[in-house]
Amino acid sequence: MSSVDRLKSLLSFLVLLFAWGAAAAGPAIQSWTTANGARVLFVPAPALPILDLRVVFDAAASRDGDHPGVASLTNALLTQGAGAWDADTIAERIESVGSTLETGSLRDMAWVSARTLTRDDALATTLETLAKVLAEPRFPPRELERVRKAVLVSLRQEEQRPGKVGKKAWYRLVFGDHPYAHDPSGTPESVEALTRDDLLAHYRRYYVARNAVISLVGAIDRAQAERIAETLVAGLPAGEPAPPLPPVADPAGAKSADITFPSTQAHLYTGQPGMARKDPDYFPLYVGNHILGGAGLVSILADEVREKRGLSYSVSSYFIPMRRRGPFLAGLQTKASQLGEAERVLRGTIRRFLREGPTEKELDAAKKNLTGGFPLRISSNAKIAEYLSLIGFYDLPLDYLDRFTTRIEAVTREQIRDAFRRRIHPDRFATVRVGPGGKG
C-alpha cells in the first residue's frame, strides 16, 4: 500500500470514528409548538443539502372505532387528490423536483413523510404539495374505489398465508375488544362497507394540528425550520388531541385457538400484552428479549429450538411497545409433525429464562451488539426523523437518543430477571396454532 493509500485509509477511519462518536452521543433535538398547536422536533444536519420531514398523527387503526380499516384507507387516499390536483399531478410535482412523498399507517400512528433537496425550487414545490395534501385531500370516489380494490386483493391474498392468518387471530385473542385487536387493514367485509363519508369523518377528527407531531432533519437553520413547520400545518384546524386509549387488560388465564390450514408446515404464536413505549421496565425487557429471542440465530430460543434440536425453520420473540401495552410475542415455524415438541421446548426455554435470567456472558454480548449497532439506527437523516416522530408521539424525553446506549449499558442481570418474572406469565399466554393438524 502506498503512503497516499495509507493516508486515505487513515482519513476514512477517522471520519467513521468521528461519525460513530457523534451518532453514539445522539443528535441535539430542538422542540417547539406551532401557532395552531402541532409539536415540532428539529435536528439541523448541514452536511448534505437535503431535508427529511415527517408529520405524524394519532390517527391510525386504534382510532378505527366501528369501521376497521378506515384509518389505513384514509391515510392512503391523502395523496390521491388534493385541492385542484389529482393523483397524477401530485406525483408529477414531487417527481419533477426529485423529491419523494409517502404515507403510512399502523396501529398507533399514521404519517405523511417527504424528502427534498433544500434548493429553493425543490423545497418550495415539495412543501406546497405536502401542505395541500395534509389540508385539502379530496378523497375522490374513483380513487377510493381503486385503492379499496387493491386493499381487498391484499386481504384476500393474506387469507392464503398461514402466518398472516395466525398472527391476526393471535392479536384478536390477546387484545379482545381493545382497539389493538383488529388488523390495521381491516377485514374484507369492513373495507367493502366503508364510505367516503366515513373517511371524511375520520380525517376531520384526527388530522388536526393538536393531534400532530412534525419532525424535521436536514440542512436548514432554526428560523427556516419554524417557517417550514408553520407552512405545513397552516391549513389544518387546531382541533383537539385524540382521547386516551383504554388500558390493555391483563390476561385472566391461558387461551388458545387451533386453525386448520392446508399447509405443509405449522405456525405457532404465543404470548401476552407486553409493555408500553414509556414503560419503566422498557430497557431491562428490551435487552432481555434481545438475549431470549430477538437476536436472530444467536438468541437463546434459536439455540434451543433450532440449533440443538432442529425443530424449527425460524423462531423468535419480540416486544412491540405502543402507547398502551403492545404485544410480547414468541413464534416459530416447523413441520406439522414437530409442532407439539417445538412448542414444549419454546415454552420450557422461556420458563427457564424467567427462573435464571441471562448469564453475564450473554448480557455482555447483548450490550455490545445493541450499543455497537446503535449508530446504524441513526445513520441517516430519514432514520433520525423517524426517531424524532417516535419521541414526539410518545412524549419521550428529548435526550432519549443521547442516553440510549448509557441506559443499555446500565441494565443488570437482576433487573432483567426481575422485570421478566413480574411481567411475563407463560401460564396465561394466548396461543394460536395454524397448520394441517389444527382443530378448526
C-alpha positions, -999 to +999 in steps of 0.1 A: +000+000+000+014+034-010+017+063+015-012+080-002-034+050+001-024+046+038-033+083+043-067+078+026-074+048+048-065+066+079-086+096+070-116+073+062-111+055+095-110+089+114-142+101+096-160+069+105-148+071+141-159+107+144-193+098+128-197+069+152-189+091+182-213+118+171-240+092+164-235+074+197-239+107+216-272+113+198-282+144+179-292+176+197-330+179+194-348+212+194-386+214+201-414+239+200-451+242+191-467+258+160-492+286+163-521+261+159-507+235+183-486+210+164-455+198+182-422+202+162-389+184+167-359+195+147-323+184+142-301+205+119-279+183+096-260+207+073-237+181+057-260+174+027-285+198+010-314+176+019-344+179+042-363+149+056-396+157+072-424+136+087-458+146+100-473+120+124-509+119+136-526+099+163-550+087+136-542+051+130-560+018+135-565+023+172-589+051+162-609+030+137-638+026+161-667+007+144-650+010+110-620-014+109-597-002+081-609+034+079-576+048+093-555+030+068-577+038+038-580+075+048-542+077+050-537+060+017-561+084-001-543+116+011-520+117-019-547+106-044-561+141-049-558+174-030-571+208-038-572+212-075-547+185-081-554+148-090-531+119-080-511+122-112-505+159-108-493+154-072-470+127-083-456+147-112-450+178-089-430+157-065-410+138-091-402+169-111-380+183-083-365+149-074-385+146-041-404+117-025-437+116-008-450+087+012-479+078+036-482+050+062-505+039+090-501+012+117-520+007+150-508+038+169-496+063+143-504+075+108-479+096+089-470+115+058-433+118+050-412+136+024-376+140+013-365+170-007-334+189-018-331+222+001-326+243-031-354+269-034-374+253-062-374+218-049-382+228-013-410+252-022-427+227-045-425+199-020-437+220+009-466+234-011-476+199-022-473+184+012-493+212+028-521+208+003-522+170+008-525+175+046-551+203+045-572+196+014-574+159+005-604+153-018-609+116-013-621+113-049-646+085-054-628+070-083-595+068-064-613+055-033-627+025-053-593+019-069-575+018-035-603-002-020-599-029-046-562-030-040-567-034-003-593-062-009-569-080-032-542-078-005-566-090+022-577-120+001-541-129-006-533-127+032-561-153+037-539-177+018-508-172+040-509-192+073-485-168+090-508-138+084-539-158+094-523-169+126-509-135+136-542-118+130-560-144+151-534-140+179-540-103+181-577-108+184-572-135+211-548-113+231-565-079+229-602-089+228-623-058+225-594-034+228-586-012+197-553-030+192-571-063+184-580-057+148-556-056+119-549-021+106-561-031+071-595-041+084-614-071+070-628-077+035-663-071+050-654-039+068-634-024+039-663-032+015-686-013+038-665+019+042-680+050+026-664+083+016-683+099+045-665+075+069-631+086+056-641+123+058-653+119+093-620+102+103-599+128+086-617+158+101-615+144+136-579+132+137-559+152+111-557+183+131-527+203+144-530+195+181-530+158+171-498+161+150-461+159+155-437+173+129-401+160+125-376+180+105-340+168+099-318+185+073-297+214+060-318+242+074-315+265+104-339+271+132-356+301+116-362+281+084-375+251+104-400+273+121-413+287+088-415+252+073-434+238+102-459+267+101-463+262+064-470+225+067-499+228+091-512+263+084-542+248+066-552+225+094-576+234+122-562+234+157-587+207+168-581+185+198-557+156+205-572+122+203-585+109+236-565+085+257-568+048+246-583+024+272-558+004+292-549-031+279-563-057+304-541-083+320-548-118+308-570-137+332-558-171+321-544-191+291-563-190+258-557-210+227-570-214+192-562-241+166-567-232+130-568-258+103-548-247+072-538-267+042-500-261+046-470-284+049-457-266+079-473-253+111-470-218+126-471-211+164-478-178+180-478-174+218-476-145+242-494-118+260-497-080+264-461-067+269-451-031+275-459+004+266-434+027+250-429+047+282-428+016+304-403+019+334-392-017+326-385-008+289-347-013+289-345-044+310-372-060+289-357-048+257-322-061+265-336-093+280-356-101+249-326-095+227-310-123+246-340-145+247-353-144+212-346-110+195-310-115+183-317-139+154-297-171+152-276-162+182-306-159+206-314-185+233-346-196+216-328-201+183-301-221+200-325-244+219-352-248+193-334-246+160-297-253+165-297-280+192-329-298+181-336-288+145-372-283+154-379-250+136-372-231+104-374-199+123-380-189+159-380-156+177-396-134+203-402-096+204-419-068+221-438-041+202-442-012+227-470+012+218-490+039+235-506+013+256-491-021+262-483-037+229-476-074+224-449-097+237-450-124+210-429-156+206-433-176+175-419-203+153-425-223+121-419-260+119-431-293+104-466-301+114-454-334+129-430-315+152-453-287+164-460-302+198-424-308+206-413-274+193-439-257+214-428-276+246-392-266+240-401-230+233-422-227+265-396-246+285-369-222+273-390-191+283-397-206+317-360-213+323-352-177+313-377-164+338-361-186+365-325-180+357-322-149+336-293-144+313-257-153+320-231-125+324-216-136+291-250-134+273-257-100+288-223-086+279-227-099+243-261-083+240-249-049+253-221-049+228-244-058+200-270-033+208-247-004+216-224-012+187-253-013+163-269+019+176-251+043+153-266+024+123-301+032+138-295+069+133-271+068+104-293+088+080-315+119+083-345+098+074-338+074+103-333+103+127-366+118+115-384+086+123-369+086+158-380+122+163-415+112+154-414+084+179-400+108+206-426+134+199-456+110+195-449+091+227-437+121+246-403+107+254-375+129+268-356+149+242-323+133+254-337+098+247-312+092+219-284+108+238-290+084+268-299+053+248-266+035+249-260+046+286-292+030+296-285-002+277-251-004+295-267+001+329-290-029+326-281-058+350-290-095+351-311-089+382-331-062+365-338-084+335-348-114+357-370-092+379-387-075+351-394-107+331-407-125+362-431-097+371-443-091+335-442-123+315-465-152+326-464-183+303-493-198+322-515-170+309-502-169+273-526-167+244-516-193+218-526-198+182-515-228+161-520-229+124-514-259+102-528-292+089-531-305+125-553-276+137-586-284+153-606-257+134 
